[in-house]
Amino acid sequence: MLIAAGVFGKLYLDYSREPGGGPGEQPIAQCQLSAELLSQAHVSSFRLVQAPHDGEKGLKQTHCAWEQTKGKDGRNPRTLGFLVYDYSKFSDKPDRNLEQAKSNYSGFTSYASGQQAKPVQGLGDEALFIAPSAKGDLTEVNLLVRKGTVVYNIRYLGRDKGFFSDSEFPVADAEDVARKTAEELTGR
């Protein structure tokens, strides 16, 4: 009886524990998202993984991560991250910059083999949703978007905590968050 109470106690604590840490940093302009989107995604803690370099020329790469704030974003773990590859000042030749962005986008889409991939209309010049084909207790969606000389690689993932085991949350919800993220990023 005592062992069963201990097992159920641990299950309850794991189930009720809220993920996340502190409020994070102030986002830089390239990583900013609307309060409505952050609320929908259940993330409010920003962490800059990589800032773009200050140089006049070259690839400007930014890596932004939005995670949960403990006590604010709920008990179901969620993470939203995106990389921005800006080739607009890669070289002095605009045609070369566009070709480099197209090549980068193509390189990303090539790793989609064996996964569930579907083209997305009305988003940038090219866009593709990629969802891992393996089912489990985690929902993960990747959205690749190329708009002109900029490529966005957006990843949203999480799970719904259950008392005995965790489960995926609806892929449509994850795709909605990823698409809205892309719309906000490309709309600038």
VMD Tcl script that draws the C-alpha trace (Angstrom):
set ca {
  {0.00 0.00 0.00}
  {2.80 2.38 0.88}
  {4.59 1.65 -2.42}
  {1.40 2.33 -4.42}
  {0.93 5.64 -2.59}
  {4.55 6.56 -3.41}
  {4.12 5.69 -7.09}
  {0.88 7.69 -7.37}
  {2.45 10.57 -5.46}
  {5.35 10.72 -7.92}
  {2.99 10.48 -10.91}
  {0.90 13.34 -9.50}
  {3.97 15.52 -8.88}
  {5.27 14.91 -12.42}
  {1.80 15.61 -13.85}
  {1.29 18.86 -11.93}
  {4.83 20.28 -12.20}
  {5.01 23.26 -14.54}
  {7.93 23.38 -16.98}
  {10.01 26.44 -17.63}
  {12.33 28.84 -15.96}
  {12.58 32.57 -15.53}
  {11.21 35.28 -17.80}
  {14.25 35.26 -20.12}
  {15.88 38.10 -22.01}
  {14.51 41.01 -24.03}
  {14.18 39.81 -27.66}
  {16.12 41.50 -30.44}
  {14.12 42.90 -33.38}
  {14.64 39.84 -35.62}
  {13.16 37.56 -32.91}
  {10.17 39.64 -31.81}
  {6.73 38.02 -31.97}
  {3.30 39.35 -30.99}
  {1.93 38.80 -27.49}
  {-1.08 37.00 -29.02}
  {1.15 34.49 -30.83}
  {3.33 33.89 -27.76}
  {0.20 33.27 -25.70}
  {-1.19 30.82 -28.28}
  {2.17 29.00 -28.40}
  {2.40 28.92 -24.56}
  {5.89 30.44 -24.59}
  {7.02 33.74 -23.08}
  {10.69 33.29 -22.13}
  {13.10 34.47 -24.83}
  {16.67 33.28 -25.29}
  {18.95 34.53 -28.06}
  {21.05 31.59 -29.24}
  {22.89 33.46 -32.01}
  {22.82 37.12 -33.01}
  {23.65 38.22 -36.56}
  {27.15 39.62 -37.06}
  {27.64 43.37 -37.41}
  {29.64 43.19 -40.64}
  {28.49 44.92 -43.79}
  {28.74 41.78 -45.94}
  {28.13 38.08 -45.59}
  {25.40 35.78 -44.35}
  {23.48 37.21 -41.39}
  {22.29 34.29 -39.29}
  {20.01 34.65 -36.27}
  {18.83 31.85 -33.95}
  {15.91 32.68 -31.65}
  {14.36 30.44 -28.98}
  {11.10 30.97 -27.13}
  {10.50 28.69 -24.14}
  {8.15 28.61 -21.19}
  {8.12 30.77 -18.11}
  {7.35 28.69 -15.03}
  {3.96 29.58 -13.59}
  {2.84 31.51 -16.67}
  {2.65 29.23 -19.73}
  {0.92 26.13 -18.35}
  {2.03 22.62 -17.51}
  {2.25 21.22 -21.05}
  {5.82 21.71 -22.34}
  {6.21 23.80 -25.51}
  {9.21 25.27 -27.38}
  {9.28 27.58 -30.40}
  {12.58 28.23 -32.14}
  {13.62 29.63 -35.48}
  {16.72 30.30 -37.50}
  {16.86 33.19 -39.95}
  {19.38 33.02 -42.79}
  {19.60 36.45 -44.44}
  {21.53 36.40 -47.73}
  {20.58 39.95 -48.80}
  {24.15 41.22 -48.20}
  {25.93 37.93 -48.88}
  {27.75 39.43 -51.88}
  {27.66 42.51 -54.11}
  {25.67 40.56 -56.71}
  {21.89 40.42 -56.02}
  {21.46 37.43 -58.38}
  {24.08 35.48 -56.44}
  {22.39 36.35 -53.14}
  {19.05 35.02 -54.40}
  {20.68 31.85 -55.76}
  {22.40 31.27 -52.42}
  {19.07 31.59 -50.56}
  {17.39 29.20 -53.02}
  {20.24 26.72 -52.58}
  {20.00 26.96 -48.77}
  {16.23 26.36 -48.90}
  {16.75 23.40 -51.25}
  {19.34 21.93 -48.90}
  {16.90 22.07 -45.99}
  {14.04 20.52 -47.94}
  {16.23 17.61 -49.05}
  {16.40 16.28 -45.47}
  {12.61 15.87 -45.49}
  {12.77 12.43 -47.11}
  {11.04 9.80 -44.99}
  {9.08 12.48 -43.19}
  {5.65 13.94 -43.80}
  {6.21 16.98 -46.02}
  {3.62 19.22 -47.63}
  {3.96 22.44 -49.59}
  {2.37 25.57 -48.12}
  {0.67 28.11 -50.36}
  {0.57 31.86 -49.75}
  {3.65 32.05 -47.55}
  {6.82 33.62 -48.94}
  {8.14 32.47 -52.32}
  {8.43 28.83 -51.22}
  {7.27 27.07 -48.06}
  {7.11 23.50 -46.80}
  {5.77 21.90 -43.61}
  {7.73 18.91 -42.35}
  {6.46 16.66 -39.57}
  {8.44 13.64 -38.37}
  {6.84 10.39 -39.49}
  {7.49 8.57 -36.21}
  {4.63 8.81 -33.74}
  {5.33 9.21 -30.06}
  {4.46 11.37 -27.12}
  {5.77 14.52 -28.82}
  {4.31 16.80 -31.49}
  {6.93 18.45 -33.69}
  {6.45 20.61 -36.75}
  {9.09 22.28 -38.90}
  {8.21 25.01 -41.37}
  {10.73 26.10 -43.98}
  {10.06 29.38 -45.77}
  {12.04 31.32 -48.35}
  {11.08 34.89 -49.06}
  {13.47 36.51 -51.50}
  {16.98 36.24 -50.10}
  {15.90 35.20 -46.59}
  {15.27 31.62 -45.43}
  {13.37 30.84 -42.22}
  {13.56 27.48 -40.45}
  {10.82 27.40 -37.79}
  {10.40 24.54 -35.31}
  {7.55 24.20 -32.81}
  {7.28 21.21 -30.50}
  {5.77 19.99 -27.28}
  {3.59 17.43 -25.58}
  {0.51 17.24 -23.39}
  {1.25 15.85 -19.95}
  {-0.95 13.00 -18.81}
  {-1.21 11.40 -15.43}
  {0.13 8.01 -16.54}
  {1.80 8.97 -19.82}
  {2.28 11.99 -22.04}
  {0.71 12.44 -25.46}
  {0.98 14.49 -28.61}
  {-1.11 17.60 -29.05}
  {-2.90 18.17 -32.39}
  {-0.50 18.68 -35.32}
  {-2.96 21.24 -36.75}
  {-2.41 23.39 -33.64}
  {1.37 23.17 -34.08}
  {1.11 24.02 -37.79}
  {-1.06 27.03 -36.95}
  {1.56 28.39 -34.53}
  {4.40 27.78 -37.04}
  {2.45 29.44 -39.87}
  {1.58 32.51 -37.76}
  {5.25 32.75 -36.74}
  {6.28 32.73 -40.41}
  {3.61 35.32 -41.29}
  {4.89 37.66 -38.56}
  {8.54 37.15 -39.50}
  {8.06 37.56 -43.26}
  {5.67 40.48 -42.86}
  {8.40 42.77 -41.65}
}
mol new
graphics top color blue
foreach p $ca { graphics top sphere $p radius 0.5 }
foreach p [lrange $ca 0 end-1] q [lrange $ca 1 end] { graphics top cylinder $p $q radius 0.2 }
display resetview
